[in-house]
């Protein structure tokens, strides 16, 4: 791979569907009519109105699908950037296939379908299951010594995500969740967070899967080195995605863009998935109103990314697993919001006197 300056990659022209103003207005009007004081259900009211606008339906339904993109990372070769070995990525895919992972268990409880994507898992560890969507690329290269991906790999991953969103829309899905699995992937996500927000990369580094203090110091050094290496050469969000991203991050970037193209709501998970969404918003700024932050991760870069995107997390439960687990947990709250919005009686229906 070349380490020279990127040609300024043109942002793809992706038409993002705006929020539906008519549905938004109708949902707000319904909330005023429901048998309760205005605003008494707090954020639940806001969530129902947001989903109405995002889906174009005044009384929306949560019909969710979770896409888990998995990839291995060359940066895992750097000492102590992760507490787990790279083989875990493929092993966790097998666990998801068996329905025994955290996200698969949670998704079952909230009625969400699941799609697994191989976006660069080591070939000798990925399960041989034909239900897994294959992008057709290998693991990313070590971002601490050169570009992580080629332009062709980024394009293939982004296209895959967009295609998965298009399929979801055709299947009647209303809410997409992007999850990920990839040993070492908090390092590229932190690099992207620093690049997109202009913050100091070392200050954004967190323990990820649980590295110790010594490992955390080495991880900060890797992030600092990578940003210094690529900063003079990376141009724009796609340039940064190519140089310090990963296959699963690129797929989730495309998934978020596809949600915008096809009028779907998109719930962001933790730091890796939110970094991918932030790249997508940098490519297509009109996407941002379609995003919902499912939760707040303890990873320092996550709070910075949410502030950058002006997103208020639904939950703060100290979750830091990834996989889409925090966003899927937030689906339960979104379901309750829509149930109240749709199922409650109006003052007139209940024969209850409203405010004068």
N, C-alpha and C positions, 0 to 999 in steps of 0.2 A: 504494500500500500504506500502511496505517496504521503509524505509528511509536509509537502509544500502547501502554499495557501490554497484554500478552496476557491474555485470559481464561484462567484456569487450565485448560489442556486436559486432559481426562480421559485417563489412560493406557488404551489399548485392552486389553480383557480377553483376553489371548492365553494359552491353556493350553499350558504347556511340558511336554513329556513328560519325566519324570524318567529318569535313567540306570537301566538294567536291572540290579538287584542280583543276580539269579540268574545272568545272563550274566557279570557281573563276578566273582562267586564262582567260577564254573566256569572262567573264564579264568585266574584266579589259581591255582586248583588244577592246571590243566594246566601252567602255567609251573613249578610245583614238581616235576612229574613228568618234564619234558623232560630229555634226556640232557646235562646241564651243571650246574655248581654254581649254586645259587640266586643270582639277581642278576647272573650273569656277563655277560649281554648288556645290562646297564645300562638305558639309556633305551628301547632297543628293546622290552624286556619291558613297561615302563610304557605305551608307545604301543599295543601290542597289547591290553593289558588295558583301556585307555581306550576304544579303538575297539569292543571287545566290549561294554562297558557302554553306549556311545553308540548302537550299532546293535541291541543286544538279541540278539547272536549270539556264542556262546562262542568260535567260530573265525571271526572276521570276515573279510570281503573288502573291499578298497579298490576301489569302483566310483565313480569321481570325475566330477564335472561342475564346470566353471569358468564362472561368470557374470561377464562384464565389462560394467559399467555405465559409460557415458560421458556427460559433460555439460560445457557451457561455463559460465563464471562471470563475472558482472558485475565482480567485484573485479579481474579481469585488466586492467581499464581503469586501475587504479592503477599508477603508474609503477614498473616493475622488480620486481613481485611474482613474475614468472616470467621465465626466460631465453628462452622460446619464445613465439611469437605464438599467439593463440586458434585460428587456422586449423588448427593441428597436431592438435587433438582429432579433427576429422572425417577428416583425412588418415590418422591412425593407425587409425581404424575401418576405412578402406579397406585398410590394411596387414594388419590382423587378418583381414579377409575373404579376403585373398589367401594367408593362412597364412604370412606372412613376418615377423610380429612376434616379439619375444622370447617372450611368453607362449604364442603359438600353437605355436611350435617346441617349447618345453618341454612343453606340454600333450600334444602328439603323442607325445613320447617316453615319457610316463608313462601314456598311454592315457586321457587325460581328454577328455570332450566339452566343447564350447565353445558358450556362448550370448552373443550381443552385444545390448546394450540401449541404445537412445537415450533418455537420461533428461534431455534438454535441450541437445542439440548444436545449434549454429546451423544453421538449415534449409538455408542455401546451401552448407554444407560436408559434411553428413551423406550417406553413400552411399545411393543409391536401390536398396536391396537388401531384398527382402521377407523375408529370413530374420532381419533385425534386429527385435527386439522394440521397439515404440514406446510410450513412456509417454504421449506426447501433450502434453508441456509444452515451453516454450522455456527458454533459458538463465536461470540465476538472476540476480537483480538484484545490484547492488554492495552487499555487506554492510558496507562502510565508511561508507555513507551512509543505509542503511535496511535493512529485513528482506530477506533473500535470496530467500525463497520465501513463497508464500501457504499458508494451512492446507490448501486444496484440493490444491495441488501436492504438499505433503508426503504427504497421504493417498493420492494417486494413485501416488506412487513407492513408498511402503511397501507398499501393496496389490499392486503389481506384483512386488516382491521376494517377498512371501509366496506369490503365485500361482506364481512360478517354482520356489520350493521345493516346493510341492505337486506340481507337474508332475514334478520330479526324483524325488520319492518314488514316484510312480506308475510311473515308468520304471525303478525298481529301483536308483537311485543310492543310495549309502551315505554318501558324503562330498561336501560342497559347499565350493567355494572362491569367495570373492567378490573380484573384481578390479575395477580402475577405470581410467578414462582421462579426464583433464580438466585442461587447462592452467590453472594457478593454484590447483589444489585443495589444495595443502598449506596454503594460508592458511586456508580454512574448517576444515580438519581440526585445525590448531593452535588456532584459536579454540575449537573443541569440546573439545579436550583440556584447555585451560585451564579452561573452564567446568565440565567434569565432574569434574576433579581438584582444583580450587581452587588450582592453581599459577599463578604469574605468566606471563602469555602471552608477553611479550617474551623471557623466558628459554627458552621452548620453541621459538622460531622457528629453523628450519634453512634451508639453501640451496635445498631443493627440487630443481628441475631444474638448479641450478648458478648461482644469482645471485652476483654479486661482493660484496665487503664493503660497498660503497655501497648496492647493492640490498638486502642483508640488513638494513641499518639502516632503509631505507624500509619494508621488509616488517614489521619489528618495530613501526614506528610505525603501520602499518595495522592490525595485530592489536591493539595497545594501544587505538587509537581505536575499533575495532569493539566490543571488550569493554566499554569505557566507555559506548558508545552504547546497547548492548543490555542490559547487566547489570541496570539498574533495571527493565526491562520483561519480560525473559524469565523464564518460569516452567516449570521441569521440563525433562526431556530433549526433549520434542517442541517446546516453546517455543524452546529453543536451536537445535534442528535447523532450525526454520523461519527463525530470524533469522540464523544464521551458517553454515548448512549448504549443501548443493547437491543437485541431483537425483540424481547417482550415489551420494552418501553416503546419501540417504534410501532408495534402492532396496536398497543393501547392508544397511542397517538392517533393512528388511523381509525380506531374504533370510535373515539370521541368525535373525530371529524365526521365520520359516517353517521353518528347519531344526529349531528347538526344537519347534515344533508337530508336526512329522511324523517325529520320531525320527531325524534325520540328524546326523552329525558335521559340524562346521563349522571349517574351517581359515582363520584370519585371516592376511592379508598384511601390508603395511606400515602406515604411519601413517594414511593415508586410510581404508583398509578397517578398521583397528583402531578408529579413531574411530567409524566406523559401528557396529561391534560393541559399543563401549562405550555408545553411545546405546541400542542394543537391550537391553543388560543393565540399564541404568538404567530401562527400561520394564518389563522382565521379568527380575528378578534370578535366577530359577531357570534361566535360559539358560546362565549362565556355565560350569557343568561340561561342557557340550557343545562348548565352544570349545577350539581348539588354536592356539597361536601358531606359525605356520610358520617365522618367522625374525625377526631383530632388524635393523631399519633404522638407519642412522646418524642419521636425523632425531631431534633431541632429544625431541620430543613422543612418539615411539614408545615409548621406554623407559619414560617416565612412564605412558603408557596401559597398557603391559603390567604394570607394577607395580600400578597401580590395579585391574586385572582379575585380578591374581595368576596370570598366565600366564608360563610358562617357555618361551622360544623354542626350537624344535628346532634351528635353524641360525643361525649368525652369520657370514655370508660377505661382509659389507659391501655387500649389495645395496640399492639405493635407487631402482630403476626404477619400482616400482609394477606396475600391470597384473595383479596377482596372481602375478607371477613368483616371488617368494620362497616363497609358499605352495605353488605348484605344484612347486617344487624340493623342498619338504619332503614332498610326496606320494611321492617316490621312497624316502625313508627310511621312511615309513609302510608302503609296500608291502613293504620288506625286513623290517620288524618283523612284519608279518602272515605273510609267507612262512616266517619262522623259527618263529613260533608255531604255524602249521598243519602245516608240513612236517617238522619235527624228530621223531625217534622219542622215545618215553618210555624210561626206564631199563628197564622191563619188556620193551618191544618189542625193544630193542637187546641185551638180555641183559647189560647193564652193571650192576655193583653200585652201588647208591646209597649215600648216607651212612648210617651207623648211627644 
